[in-house]
Amino acid sequence: MPITAQHVSDTVAAYLADHPNEKDALAPLCKVIEQAGHAVASRKESRGHVTAGAALVRPDGRVLTIEHRALRKWLLPGGHVEDSDTTLQDAALRELAEETGISSDQVEPSGDVPLHIDVHSIPANDAKDEPEHLHFDFRFLFRTTVDAVELQEEEVTNYSWQLADMLTTEPLRSRVMAATARP
């Protein structure tokens, strides 16, 4: 069964239980859930929709980043949810495997609650007939001992294992750094 509005709402509630100071930042997400219902998981929802990403950390404290072909930016692996995804965490694992070749059996989730939920604007894309809209990116922390990566070259041009302090987005950076300090 595809990701439901209830699953998204429950995940947001669990996240806000850990990070109550982010309630205002997530207000646009809560509004779209209320207005769009299950469509919040569809990339066709033009107000905004959920996406899922993976903060993959090795024992040496390095985190995997990829260079996104279309955006020409260094990002965490991730992307749109699909109908086959049953949870946001499953979507993050699928995206990780698709973009990097690192499968779910090579990683260990660090809990069921996202490490970070980021709300950001995506510019209009006339080629895809998409207006400017919001992405609600649910980022989950995973651990691995894997070094090798097989890139999906249609979307990804390069990868790098970066020290967590090289991440530029807060509070993601500080949260990944704190996680790398723990065994």
MIRORO-926678 format. One record per residue (C-alpha): z, x, y. Coordinates in steps of 0.02 Angstrom, whole numbers, padded with zeros to 5 digits, always signed. Layout:
BEGIN
ZXY;...
//
This chain:
BEGIN
+00000+00000+00000;-00044+00069+00172;+00088+00120+00297;+00169-00034+00372;+00241-00070+00544;+00410-00090+00459;+00399+00086+00385;+00353+00156+00556;+00497+00060+00638;+00621+00117+00505;+00565+00298+00526;+00583+00286+00715;+00757+00210+00695;+00811+00351+00577;+00742+00479+00698;+00829+00400+00848;+00994+00399+00752;+00980+00590+00756;+00901+00601+00930;+00961+00452+01035;+00914+00542+01196;+00729+00520+01152;+00732+00329+01158;+00640+00323+01325;+00509+00448+01268;+00472+00340+01115;+00466+00176+01213;+00273+00175+01214;+00274+00191+01024;+00399+00049+01004;+00294-00059+01120;+00135-00029+01019;+00226-00066+00856;+00286-00230+00930;+00114-00278+00998;+00000-00210+00862;+00105-00229+00704;+00027-00145+00553;-00123-00091+00660;-00012+00047+00731;-00064+00144+00575;-00251+00120+00608;-00351+00243+00711;-00445+00090+00776;-00291+00034+00873;-00349+00084+01048;-00178+00078+01134;-00113+00210+01017;-00081+00245+00834;+00027+00351+00720;-00025+00521+00656;+00069+00641+00544;+00093+00829+00547;+00176+00967+00447;+00286+01106+00515;+00271+01222+00365;+00396+01366+00365;+00403+01520+00253;+00565+01612+00208;+00523+01747+00338;+00536+01613+00474;+00350+01602+00510;+00269+01432+00537;+00089+01390+00494;-00028+01348+00638;-00211+01304+00630;-00350+01315+00758;-00424+01141+00773;-00614+01149+00785;-00643+00998+00899;-00492+01022+01013;-00503+01212+01015;-00314+01221+01011;-00184+01298+00896;-00087+01156+00817;+00019+01113+00667;-00083+01044+00520;-00096+00856+00533;-00201+00707+00577;-00231+00521+00559;-00150+00419+00423;-00260+00338+00292;-00247+00177+00192;-00200+00278+00037;-00043+00347+00124;+00116+00253+00082;+00233+00347+00199;+00215+00452+00354;+00283+00601+00258;+00149+00574+00123;+00018+00573+00261;+00085+00739+00328;+00077+00815+00153;-00101+00750+00125;-00159+00820+00292;-00077+00987+00253;-00168+00996+00086;-00335+00941+00160;-00334+01063+00305;-00254+01214+00221;-00269+01194+00032;-00079+01202+00015;-00033+01061-00104;+00125+00956-00106;+00187+01045-00263;+00189+01208-00164;+00306+01143-00029;+00481+01072-00017;+00517+00933+00107;+00666+00961+00220;+00725+00779+00220;+00640+00612+00249;+00665+00602+00438;+00537+00684+00552;+00586+00846+00637;+00500+00782+00794;+00400+00632+00854;+00278+00678+00992;+00190+00553+01106;+00034+00624+01186;-00128+00563+01263;-00296+00590+01179;-00449+00592+01293;-00590+00468+01271;-00722+00519+01143;-00889+00436+01180;-00968+00506+01021;-00839+00409+00917;-00834+00261+01039;-00648+00292+01065;-00562+00259+01232;-00420+00366+01295;-00268+00323+01189;-00099+00384+01130;-00055+00477+00971;+00120+00455+00902;+00134+00613+00798;+00271+00612+00665;+00303+00795+00623;+00395+00835+00462;+00473+01001+00411;+00424+01079+00245;+00466+01247+00167;+00354+01357+00060;+00336+01531-00012;+00145+01519-00009;+00045+01644+00095;-00136+01601+00051;-00228+01466+00145;-00398+01388+00107;-00463+01312+00268;-00557+01149+00280;-00693+01221+00390;-00757+01053+00452;-00599+01032+00557;-00511+01200+00558;-00580+01368+00615;-00431+01483+00586;-00248+01492+00537;-00098+01599+00578;+00080+01617+00518;+00172+01627+00685;+00353+01662+00725;+00431+01495+00771;+00469+01555+00947;+00281+01561+00978;+00272+01371+00973;+00257+01305+01150;+00308+01122+01133;+00491+01076+01156;+00594+01012+01070;+00482+01056+00921;+00501+01242+00954;+00691+01242+00960;+00704+01127+00808;+00589+01236+00702;+00683+01391+00760;+00848+01311+00709;+00774+01263+00540;+00712+01441+00509;+00887+01506+00542;+00951+01399+00396;+00913+01446+00216;
//
